[in-house]
């Protein structure tokens, strides 16, 4: 294993898209150490030259070519960076735009920031995020019927981060509602959820992992004890099975995997931004 190689994410906008795409590729080389640097908002010649200088300084310091994931729409600036840096440059924009222009027989707009512009879709996503925050952990049942999906499960099984991820990434109005010992004693769902059962999606988790998560919040408590976690998970799964609520084990899954599975199994409409 060699020294850390610098990886630059260079963009004329936020750099978020090129980071996501670039890091997805780098995960295939997990055994290698990388030093990641993002250079966003390259919109002037001065900013472009600063980026070129920073990349070339990495060449001199590390004595190896850095990797540059590039997303700059302006052809002249794009070409100048590629020609004046001693790096492996992977140009996401040109790699896909040119074949699309040829296939569609039309020139692209070549406008920076289209994927992050403030438009109807942007406000739809903000509305979904607000909805998920308002309806987190059963905080309110007002307008709960407007949810596209309602995640249910025991405390700390991943409901909140999954709801927010669905809202942020896909503009899905996702609420979440806890299943508590009171519900298990009554052997039924909370009254506010009965009429919304088609929108429910259950999350469950390995009791040992749940106990470790809860210990970080309330160390040494009955709430975090392994015995209590086992009982809560068992009761929640029994209740969801009886109510025929689709269920997903989150123990070994990332938020991205959980969200993608829910969208697929609940047949939710993705909104792309």
C-alpha positions as CSV (number, residue, x, y, z in Angstrom):
1,X,0.0,0.0,0.0
2,X,1.5,3.3,-1.1
3,X,1.1,6.8,0.3
4,X,-2.2,8.6,0.2
5,X,-3.1,9.8,-3.3
6,X,-4.9,13.1,-3.6
7,X,-8.4,13.0,-5.1
8,X,-9.9,16.3,-6.3
9,X,-13.6,16.9,-6.9
10,X,-13.8,20.0,-9.1
11,X,-17.1,21.6,-10.1
12,X,-18.5,24.9,-11.3
13,X,-21.4,24.5,-8.8
14,X,-21.7,22.8,-5.3
15,X,-19.6,19.8,-6.1
16,X,-22.1,17.5,-4.5
17,X,-23.0,15.5,-7.6
18,X,-19.4,14.9,-8.6
19,X,-18.5,13.9,-5.0
20,X,-21.3,11.3,-5.0
21,X,-20.3,9.9,-8.4
22,X,-16.5,10.0,-7.6
23,X,-16.8,8.5,-4.2
24,X,-19.0,5.7,-5.6
25,X,-16.1,4.7,-7.9
26,X,-13.5,5.0,-5.1
27,X,-15.4,2.6,-2.9
28,X,-14.2,-0.1,-5.3
29,X,-10.7,0.6,-4.1
30,X,-11.2,0.6,-0.3
31,X,-7.7,-0.8,0.4
32,X,-6.1,2.3,-1.0
33,X,-5.7,5.5,1.1
34,X,-7.1,8.7,-0.5
35,X,-6.9,12.4,0.5
36,X,-10.1,14.0,-0.7
37,X,-10.3,17.7,-1.6
38,X,-13.4,19.4,-3.0
39,X,-13.0,22.6,-5.0
40,X,-16.5,24.0,-5.8
41,X,-17.9,27.1,-7.5
42,X,-15.2,27.4,-10.3
43,X,-16.8,30.3,-12.1
44,X,-13.9,32.7,-13.0
45,X,-10.4,32.5,-14.6
46,X,-8.9,33.3,-11.2
47,X,-10.8,30.5,-9.5
48,X,-9.8,28.1,-12.3
49,X,-6.1,29.0,-12.0
50,X,-6.2,28.5,-8.2
51,X,-7.6,25.0,-8.8
52,X,-5.0,24.2,-11.3
53,X,-2.2,25.4,-9.0
54,X,-3.6,23.4,-6.1
55,X,-3.7,20.2,-8.2
56,X,-0.2,20.7,-9.5
57,X,1.2,21.4,-6.0
58,X,-0.2,18.0,-5.0
59,X,1.8,16.4,-7.9
60,X,5.0,18.0,-6.7
61,X,4.5,17.1,-3.1
62,X,3.4,13.5,-3.6
63,X,5.4,12.7,-6.7
64,X,2.4,10.9,-8.3
65,X,-0.6,11.9,-10.3
66,X,-3.6,13.0,-8.4
67,X,-7.1,11.9,-9.6
68,X,-9.5,14.7,-10.6
69,X,-13.2,14.1,-10.9
70,X,-14.3,17.0,-13.0
71,X,-17.7,18.7,-13.6
72,X,-17.3,22.0,-15.4
73,X,-19.8,22.9,-18.1
74,X,-17.8,25.7,-19.8
75,X,-15.8,24.0,-22.6
76,X,-12.9,26.4,-22.5
77,X,-12.4,26.2,-18.8
78,X,-12.9,22.5,-18.8
79,X,-10.3,22.0,-21.5
80,X,-7.8,24.4,-19.8
81,X,-7.9,22.5,-16.5
82,X,-7.4,19.2,-18.2
83,X,-4.5,20.5,-20.3
84,X,-2.7,22.4,-17.5
85,X,-2.8,19.8,-14.8
86,X,-0.7,16.7,-14.5
87,X,-3.5,14.5,-13.3
88,X,-5.7,11.6,-14.2
89,X,-8.9,13.6,-15.1
90,X,-12.2,12.0,-15.2
91,X,-14.7,14.4,-16.7
92,X,-18.3,13.3,-15.8
93,X,-20.0,16.0,-17.7
94,X,-18.3,15.4,-21.1
95,X,-18.4,11.6,-20.7
96,X,-22.2,11.6,-20.7
97,X,-23.3,14.8,-22.4
98,X,-21.6,14.2,-25.7
99,X,-23.2,10.7,-26.3
100,X,-26.6,12.1,-25.3
101,X,-26.3,15.0,-27.7
102,X,-25.5,12.6,-30.5
103,X,-28.3,10.2,-29.6
104,X,-30.9,13.0,-29.1
105,X,-29.6,15.0,-32.1
106,X,-29.7,18.2,-30.1
107,X,-27.2,20.4,-28.3
108,X,-27.4,20.5,-24.5
109,X,-28.0,23.8,-22.7
110,X,-24.4,23.8,-21.3
111,X,-25.8,25.6,-18.2
112,X,-24.2,25.1,-14.9
113,X,-26.2,24.2,-11.8
114,X,-29.3,22.9,-13.5
115,X,-29.5,20.0,-11.0
116,X,-29.4,22.4,-8.0
117,X,-31.6,25.2,-9.2
118,X,-34.4,26.7,-7.2
119,X,-37.6,25.7,-9.0
120,X,-40.9,23.8,-8.3
121,X,-39.0,20.5,-7.6
122,X,-36.7,22.3,-5.1
123,X,-39.6,23.6,-3.1
124,X,-41.4,20.2,-3.3
125,X,-38.3,18.7,-1.7
126,X,-38.1,21.4,1.0
127,X,-41.8,20.8,1.8
128,X,-41.1,17.1,2.1
129,X,-38.3,17.7,4.5
130,X,-40.5,20.0,6.7
131,X,-43.2,17.4,6.7
132,X,-40.8,14.7,7.8
133,X,-39.4,16.9,10.6
134,X,-42.9,17.8,11.8
135,X,-44.0,14.2,11.8
136,X,-40.9,12.7,13.4
137,X,-41.3,10.1,16.1
138,X,-45.1,10.6,16.3
139,X,-44.7,14.3,17.3
140,X,-48.0,15.1,15.7
141,X,-50.8,13.3,13.9
142,X,-52.1,16.4,12.1
143,X,-52.1,15.9,8.3
144,X,-50.6,12.5,8.8
145,X,-52.8,11.2,6.0
146,X,-50.8,13.3,3.6
147,X,-47.7,11.1,4.2
148,X,-46.6,8.9,1.3
149,X,-45.1,6.4,3.8
150,X,-45.2,6.1,7.6
151,X,-42.3,4.2,9.1
152,X,-43.0,2.2,12.3
153,X,-40.8,0.4,14.7
154,X,-39.2,0.5,18.1
155,X,-37.2,3.4,19.3
156,X,-33.7,3.8,17.7
157,X,-34.2,1.3,14.9
158,X,-33.5,3.9,12.2
159,X,-36.8,5.5,11.5
160,X,-35.8,9.2,11.8
161,X,-32.7,9.2,9.5
162,X,-34.5,7.1,6.9
163,X,-37.5,9.4,6.9
164,X,-35.2,12.5,6.4
165,X,-33.2,10.7,3.7
166,X,-36.3,9.9,1.8
167,X,-37.4,13.5,2.0
168,X,-34.1,15.0,1.2
169,X,-33.0,12.8,-1.7
170,X,-36.4,11.9,-3.2
171,X,-38.9,14.5,-2.0
172,X,-41.0,11.8,-0.4
173,X,-43.2,12.9,2.5
174,X,-42.1,10.3,5.0
175,X,-43.4,10.3,8.6
176,X,-42.4,7.9,11.4
177,X,-44.2,6.6,14.4
178,X,-42.8,4.7,17.4
179,X,-44.2,1.4,18.6
180,X,-44.1,1.4,22.4
181,X,-44.7,-1.0,25.3
182,X,-48.2,0.4,25.6
183,X,-48.9,-0.7,22.1
184,X,-47.6,-4.2,22.9
185,X,-49.7,-4.4,26.0
186,X,-52.8,-3.5,24.0
187,X,-51.8,-5.9,21.2
188,X,-52.8,-3.3,18.6
189,X,-51.5,-0.4,16.6
190,X,-51.9,3.2,17.9
191,X,-55.4,4.4,17.1
192,X,-54.1,7.2,14.9
193,X,-52.5,4.6,12.5
194,X,-55.5,2.2,12.0
195,X,-57.0,4.0,9.0
196,X,-53.5,4.6,7.5
197,X,-52.3,1.0,7.5
198,X,-51.7,0.8,3.7
199,X,-49.1,3.5,4.2
200,X,-47.2,1.7,7.0
201,X,-43.8,0.2,6.6
202,X,-42.1,-1.5,9.5
203,X,-38.4,-1.4,10.5
204,X,-36.8,-3.9,12.8
205,X,-33.3,-4.4,14.1
206,X,-31.1,-7.0,15.8
207,X,-31.6,-6.7,19.6
208,X,-27.9,-6.7,20.3
209,X,-27.2,-3.8,17.9
210,X,-30.2,-2.0,19.3
211,X,-28.9,-2.3,22.8
212,X,-25.5,-0.9,21.8
213,X,-27.2,2.1,20.1
214,X,-29.4,2.8,23.1
215,X,-26.4,2.4,25.5
216,X,-24.9,5.5,23.8
217,X,-28.0,7.4,24.7
218,X,-28.9,6.0,28.1
219,X,-26.1,3.9,29.4
220,X,-27.0,1.4,32.1
221,X,-30.8,2.0,31.7
222,X,-33.6,-0.6,31.5
223,X,-34.4,1.1,28.1
224,X,-30.9,0.0,26.8
225,X,-30.7,-3.4,28.4
226,X,-30.3,-6.4,26.1
227,X,-33.2,-8.2,27.7
228,X,-35.6,-5.2,27.2
229,X,-34.4,-4.7,23.6
230,X,-35.0,-8.4,22.8
231,X,-38.6,-8.1,24.3
232,X,-39.4,-4.9,22.4
233,X,-38.1,-6.2,19.1
234,X,-40.0,-9.5,19.5
235,X,-43.2,-7.7,20.4
236,X,-42.9,-5.2,17.6
237,X,-42.3,-7.9,15.0
238,X,-45.2,-10.0,16.3
239,X,-47.5,-6.9,16.0
240,X,-46.3,-6.0,12.5
241,X,-46.7,-9.6,11.3
242,X,-50.2,-9.8,12.7
243,X,-51.2,-6.5,11.1
244,X,-49.5,-7.6,7.8
245,X,-47.2,-4.6,7.7
246,X,-44.2,-5.1,5.4
247,X,-41.0,-5.2,7.4
248,X,-37.3,-4.6,6.8
249,X,-34.4,-5.5,9.1
250,X,-32.1,-2.5,9.3
251,X,-29.2,-4.1,11.3
252,X,-26.7,-4.5,8.5
253,X,-28.0,-2.0,6.0
254,X,-27.0,1.6,5.1
255,X,-29.6,4.4,5.1
256,X,-29.3,4.3,1.3
257,X,-30.1,0.6,1.1
258,X,-33.0,1.0,3.5
259,X,-34.5,3.9,1.6
260,X,-34.1,2.2,-1.8
261,X,-35.7,-1.0,-0.5
262,X,-38.7,0.9,1.0
263,X,-39.2,2.8,-2.3
264,X,-39.2,-0.4,-4.2
265,X,-41.3,-2.5,-1.9
266,X,-43.8,0.3,-1.1
267,X,-44.0,1.4,-4.8
268,X,-43.3,5.0,-4.0
269,X,-42.7,7.6,-6.7
270,X,-39.1,8.9,-6.7
271,X,-38.6,12.5,-7.4
272,X,-35.3,13.3,-9.0
273,X,-33.4,16.6,-8.5
